[in-house]
Amino acid sequence: MAGMKPTKPKQSAARRRQASGDDECDLRFRTDLMGVRTMAAESIKPGDSLEVVLLREGGMRSVVCQTRAHEVVGALSAFPGLAQLIACIEGGTQYAALVEKSSARSCTVFVSRAKL
């Protein structure tokens, strides 16, 4: 390839933002959990805090909210930013979900970085 000048590898958008001081893992959002498990949902109430964890089963990964007793209440899925949330959890960032509304069939949570 005569005449072509070598180029520097491009930085990913994530790296450019981190270099500029933005924190891509400072995520905050409100969402309804999917696949709410009735027994676990009946044990929580508004104001409770749930752990946000990444589960792996087979080749699948899912982000779920669970009680301190490790009972899965429901999954965080199908929302913009899910891939970033997974990347941050895999990188060691911890998140908590504050229960805003809960019934046997539904649960609305506000997710943010856990305060350690």
Residue, then its C-alpha position, 0 to 999 in steps of 0.5 A: m500500500a504505497g503512499m498510505k500513512p500509518t494511522k494511530p489506533k482510534q480510542s474507544a468513545a468510552r476511553r475518550r470520555q474517561a480521559s475527559g473526566d466523565d464517569e461512564c459508570d455513574l449510572r442512575f435510572r428508574t425502571d420496572l423489573m422484568g420477570v418479577r418473582t412473586m414470592a420474592a416481590e411479596s417480601i419487599k416494600p418501597g424504601d427497601s434496597l436490593e443488590v444489583v448483580l450479574l448472573r451467568e447461566g450457561g452462556m447467558r448473562s443477566v442483571v438481576c435485583q436480589t434481596r440481601a438473602h439472595e432471592v432474585v426479585g426480577a431482572l433489569s433488561a431491555f433498556p438503553g444503557l444495559a450494555q454499559l451497566i454490564a460493562c461497569i459491573e464486570g469492571g467492579t462497580q457495584y450498584a443498588a436498586l431502591v424499591e419505589k413501588s412493589s406488588a406481587r407482579s411488578c416492581t419499580v426501582f431506582v438504580s444507582r451506584a452503591k455507596l460503600 
